């Protein structure tokens, strides 16, 4: 009986060890500046983002993908181009800042616009610090562009993905909304999320009056004091 129990215990330990080794390393991270799509979702600045609002750091999939959501159905909203993704205005180069909630040995980092690889930075196969920054040259591109940033893990087959919407050649760093050439008229009054505002519309917010300087549809997070690219105080 004792021999049977010993063999059983040994088998359980062996199975547990095998399962432990087979589990992927819990490494997580995303681009928080300029804000990636998952960063904006986590801040509540884009509506109907789904589960990504709770874990912007978890967009993990096999290496070699070219999608914003790492082909994960539960994060499919990140690849929905009909959403009002805020756009950050930048010059001819931009510094991308990664934040890691669980660090892991890194192969490299890659940055793409479409099929063009803009830059690659070695991770040296070592664990990164809590934050990592890369300055990427955007020469040759202008206007609104979507950058795909990839964190390739050194000792697994996976990578982490983040998409960042930029207005290249726009200077500054204020988020601006996607184009909205024909917004319906705004009746004025108190600022409200979900309302379409045209240039020249005036609203009140927090006891102050603001004038719209760029047509857009308001969402939570774009309150007039927060987005000088959209509102000017009167």
SEVEXZA-138061 format. One line per 4 residues: number of its first residue (from 1); their letters; for each residue x, y, z of C-alpha. Coordinates in pm, whole numbers, plus 50000, padded with zeros to 5 digits. Example, Ala and Ser with C-alpha at 12.3 -4.5 7.8 and 13.67 -1.06 7.14 Angstrom:
2
1) AS) 51230,49550,50780 ~ 51367,49894,50714
//
This chain:
234
1) XXXX) 50000,50000,50000 ~ 50280,50238,50094 ~ 50457,50159,49764 ~ 50136,50233,49573
5) XXXX) 50095,50569,49748 ~ 50459,50657,49680 ~ 50424,50579,49310 ~ 50102,50778,49295
9) XXXX) 50263,51078,49464 ~ 50559,51060,49228 ~ 50328,51054,48927 ~ 50131,51354,49055
13) XXXX) 50449,51553,49110 ~ 50576,51465,48762 ~ 50249,51571,48599 ~ 50243,51895,48797
17) XXXX) 50600,51972,48697 ~ 50518,51907,48332 ~ 50216,52136,48351 ~ 50422,52406,48519
21) XXXX) 50689,52397,48250 ~ 50426,52401,47976 ~ 50260,52717,48105 ~ 50356,53034,47915
25) XXXX) 50543,53298,48109 ~ 50307,53566,48236 ~ 50475,53862,48070 ~ 50258,54163,47990
29) XXXX) 50305,54508,47847 ~ 50171,54776,47612 ~ 50251,55118,47468 ~ 50114,55388,47695
33) XXXX) 50266,55694,47521 ~ 50168,55806,47267 ~ 49853,55631,47388 ~ 49784,55303,47209
37) XXXX) 49431,55194,47133 ~ 49421,54974,47442 ~ 49551,55264,47652 ~ 49268,55489,47535
41) XXXX) 49018,55208,47603 ~ 49155,55152,47954 ~ 49115,55527,48021 ~ 48751,55514,47914
45) XXXX) 48813,55750,47621 ~ 48673,55518,47352 ~ 48325,55361,47385 ~ 48241,54991,47376
49) XXXX) 48593,54851,47398 ~ 48495,54529,47573 ~ 48731,54333,47798 ~ 49045,54524,47697
53) XXXX) 48952,54803,47940 ~ 49049,54571,48226 ~ 49375,54438,48085 ~ 49535,54660,47819
57) XXXX) 49863,54477,47880 ~ 49733,54137,47765 ~ 49722,54159,47384 ~ 49941,53850,47338
61) XXXX) 49960,53620,47036 ~ 50201,53424,46819 ~ 50497,53610,46672 ~ 50460,53737,46317
65) XXXX) 50105,53873,46335 ~ 50011,54211,46190 ~ 49687,54282,46374 ~ 49605,54521,46657
69) XXXX) 49425,54252,46856 ~ 49674,53964,46816 ~ 49391,53764,46651 ~ 49219,53730,46989
73) XXXX) 48842,53737,46947 ~ 48787,53893,47291 ~ 48999,54193,47191 ~ 48865,54225,46834
77) XXXX) 48745,54581,46904 ~ 49107,54698,46879 ~ 49100,54626,46504 ~ 48762,54793,46448
81) XXXX) 48846,55088,46222 ~ 48495,55233,46258 ~ 48561,55329,46620 ~ 48648,55692,46701
85) XXXX) 49013,55624,46781 ~ 49185,55940,46909 ~ 49486,56047,46702 ~ 49804,56192,46849
89) XXXX) 49978,56463,46647 ~ 50355,56415,46615 ~ 50643,56548,46408 ~ 50878,56347,46187
93) XXXX) 50984,56126,46477 ~ 50814,55994,46787 ~ 50922,55829,47112 ~ 50718,55523,47202
97) XXXX) 50703,55433,47571 ~ 50626,55078,47683 ~ 50505,54997,48033 ~ 50533,54642,48166
101) XXXX) 50310,54491,48432 ~ 50508,54165,48422 ~ 50853,54170,48263 ~ 51007,53893,48059
105) XXXX) 51326,53831,47863 ~ 51299,54019,47534 ~ 51413,53929,47185 ~ 51337,54264,47022
109) XXXX) 51083,54538,46956 ~ 50946,54617,46608 ~ 50747,54907,46465 ~ 50543,54890,46143
113) XXXX) 50326,55110,45925 ~ 50142,54875,45694 ~ 50397,54633,45551 ~ 50692,54865,45615
117) XXXX) 50908,54799,45918 ~ 51007,55140,46053 ~ 51254,55021,46315 ~ 51375,54730,46525
121) XXXX) 51541,54748,46867 ~ 51720,54455,47031 ~ 51613,54345,47376 ~ 51935,54150,47428
125) XXXX) 51748,53844,47552 ~ 51725,53993,47900 ~ 51445,54114,48125 ~ 51358,54478,48052
129) XXXX) 51318,54751,48313 ~ 50960,54852,48406 ~ 50954,55111,48126 ~ 51129,55113,47788
133) XXXX) 51140,55395,47530 ~ 51233,55396,47159 ~ 51258,55695,46926 ~ 51143,55605,46575
137) XXXX) 51205,55804,46256 ~ 50879,55857,46063 ~ 51034,56028,45759 ~ 50858,55924,45441
141) XXXX) 50515,55913,45602 ~ 50266,56191,45661 ~ 49905,56242,45759 ~ 49707,55992,45959
145) XXXX) 49889,55661,46004 ~ 49848,55354,46224 ~ 50169,55223,46382 ~ 50184,54862,46499
149) XXXX) 50428,54815,46788 ~ 50543,54460,46871 ~ 50724,54325,47177 ~ 50880,53988,47086
153) XXXX) 50949,53759,47382 ~ 51286,53580,47385 ~ 51198,53239,47526 ~ 50842,53181,47407
157) XXXX) 50676,53179,47065 ~ 50461,53479,47156 ~ 50467,53856,47122 ~ 50261,54149,47251
161) XXXX) 50091,54393,47014 ~ 49975,54755,47032 ~ 49840,54991,46765 ~ 49894,55366,46790
165) XXXX) 49708,55619,46573 ~ 49921,55917,46473 ~ 49888,56236,46270 ~ 50240,56263,46131
169) XXXX) 50369,56609,46057 ~ 50118,56768,46290 ~ 50371,56882,46551 ~ 50240,56879,46913
173) XXXX) 50102,56584,47101 ~ 49733,56651,47161 ~ 49489,56372,47075 ~ 49253,56468,46795
177) XXXX) 48948,56277,46674 ~ 48909,56103,46337 ~ 48779,56321,46051 ~ 48410,56408,46070
181) XXXX) 48339,56632,45771 ~ 47961,56662,45813 ~ 47867,56664,46182 ~ 47505,56749,46260
185) XXXX) 47450,57091,46415 ~ 47494,57127,46788 ~ 47227,57312,46984 ~ 47478,57453,47233
189) XXXX) 47419,57451,47606 ~ 47602,57223,47849 ~ 47873,56992,47712 ~ 47757,56631,47675
193) XXXX) 47936,56313,47563 ~ 47783,56164,47247 ~ 47701,56505,47097 ~ 47841,56613,46759
197) XXXX) 47995,56961,46774 ~ 48074,57182,46477 ~ 48339,57452,46462 ~ 48217,57762,46643
201) XXXX) 47972,57582,46871 ~ 47979,57704,47229 ~ 47916,57502,47544 ~ 47943,57547,47917
205) XXXX) 48139,57308,48136 ~ 48243,57347,48498 ~ 48106,57700,48506 ~ 48319,57814,48206
209) XXXX) 48229,57870,47840 ~ 48419,57702,47556 ~ 48414,57737,47176 ~ 48467,57435,46948
213) XXXX) 48776,57474,46727 ~ 48760,57136,46553 ~ 48448,56941,46452 ~ 48408,56615,46645
217) XXXX) 48171,56390,46833 ~ 48235,56414,47205 ~ 48324,56111,47417 ~ 48401,56075,47786
221) XXXX) 48754,56197,47844 ~ 48727,56476,47585 ~ 48575,56727,47827 ~ 48662,57084,47712
225) XXXX) 48934,57151,47974 ~ 49110,56824,47879 ~ 49147,56872,47502 ~ 49267,57219,47396
229) XXXX) 49296,57080,47041 ~ 48915,57068,47035 ~ 48802,57351,47263 ~ 48913,57705,47339
233) XX) 48795,57879,47653 ~ 48600,58195,47579
//
